[in-house]
């Protein structure tokens, strides 16, 4: 088909018509060939029948070459199949599509360059055939302007969103705002934050256009599969073209979401979740779309991580305050127990012949023992206990503990020990570590009344230098990571937030003191480590304990063994104690052991007596004294005057004795209150019989 006017015999164009009525065919042809837009006439089979001069310039191909070719040859390869489908559907019911309601497409130049175009379609009849005239316009400049405008809007939105996230502590509000921006600026049919922790995703109001609740729930389930443990990490925004079949799922609905753009929400150590933009139809997301979504996801991740760090810091500060309070209470309580226990021990000998009285005294002593155990746990939480750190073979300890637990926890508890090969030794107090692990095992057993699995595990972990302040307080270095996990009832978030608080328990009255986890917390902190708990209701709880690695080559000496026999002596001992009743107990014990005893209520009185009595052999002082001068300060002044003087301390608020050793530059014994007469006797004999400048283990106190 060719509608051009034919030239005459001389080669000149035919003359113009004499009237408008005669001019219609000629006029239409001139309009077609001189139009500023590319005009292409296509038949029902998609073959080009006619193309104007602007088409030749737009596509870089002569009109004669275009004629008879499929229209899909003017479209990039990746869009051709979809265009054929749309063309077939359009041919069944063709209609005019004026500019403004057209479909934005990509076209292909002869040199291989792709460019954006707008197309409007106009069907017309020619004889018995229906032809389509496609009006094609290059919109590269418009597309660039639109892209710049879209980028500007996205950049402004990211900046405004960052200010919102910085000013607000409402994580739900921040997540919903992010979803709203995704729906608005990316034109998403739905937007959500899928949290990998199992929490319910946040959905932006109005950001789920045309999706019913069932379709949206299926979509959430499929999206969350991308951030489950063991899934391939999403390091950059990921496009899912067929969301209906993602993750091995098959959608039962044809109206559900089809495609999605996923951006990982980053955390310090793991992915916290996904920010998702989804469409009901297949869509090609641009790089700018991906960058915008990732910027929002990064801001959401920073806000979530900030909230988590603030929560950990608040919890740490609260536990620190509780530790100071309980430590002070334990100090005063230990002084009271020292008086009660000391007097009962002296009374015990006097009533030995009276069976009833003797039994009453023994019962009272057992009660003071339980009170001492209670204060010991309080001091452990307050990080004021006396520790004897040693090198510990974790494989040997956990294997042995697992064997014991298998015999004691019952047949319905499956106990497993998983210890990595080649672990270095940990540095901690073996007795306290054993107590801590036993407390955790008992808690795990109580959480599994119908039985379950208890797992003891150990692996090597490291904290890198230069990571800044950490909420857990761990210094850079290597740590042994111990974990005690169960498959029990788990804890709710509210219970988990208070798990390490002293006296907090969910057990029935009389079945728990609420000090088990508090003891573990204080022991870990005082050992230079950290403890944390993770729990999910119905799935179980895991307590993870960081302990420093023993980097020394030589193992320290074995801890001092308890000697059932004890003896006294005849040396002169100066007792310095500001509590009169406690001082009376100490002096009574010492006189019973045969020592010559002098007393002082404060440091000034003690120094005065040392000046009058140069023959004093040993200074036995409380660590905390009223009057502004502590026991260590008193000892340092006394040693400056009497270098051969021996020193021992007692305290109900005992810290590790290493600082005392460093301050005094010699062997230091520290006895924890309340103490028995045999403990006092052994402590003093070790001090008196050893070298005054000896380098004994600083923590070798007898506080069993």
Secondary structure, DSSP 8 states (H G I E B T S, - for coil): ---S----TTS------SSHHHHHHHHHHHHHHH-SSEEEEE-TTSBEEEE-HHHHHHHTS-HHHHTTSBGGGGS-HHHHHHHHHHHHHHHHT-----TTS-EEEEEE-TTS-EEEEEEEEEEEEETTEEEEEEEEEE-HHHHHHHHHHHHHHHHHHHHHHHHHHHH---HHHHHHHHHHHHHHHS--SEEEEEETTS---EEEEEEETT--HHHHHHHHHHHHGGGSTTS----S-EEES-GGGGGG---S-SSS--EEEEEEEE-SSSEEEEEEEEESS-----HHHHHHHHHHHHHHHHHHHHHHHHHHHHHHHHHHHHHHHHHHHHHHHHHHHHHHHHHHHHHHHHTTT-HHHHHHHHHHHHHHHHHHHHHHHHHHHTT-S---EEEE-HHHHHHHHHHHHHHHS-TTEEEEEEE-TT---EEEEHHHHHHHHHHHHHHHHHT-TT-EEEEEEEEEEEE-TTS---TT---SEEEEEEEEEE-S----HHHHHTTTSTT---S-TTS--S-HHHHHHHHHHHTT-EEEEEEETTTEEEEEEEEEB---SS---------S-------EEEEE-SSHHHHHHHHHHHHHTT-EEEEESSHHHHHHHHHH-TT--EEEEESS-TTS--HHHHHHHHHHH-TT-EEEEEESS---THHHHHHHTS--EEEESS--HHHHHHHHHHHHHS-TT----TT-----
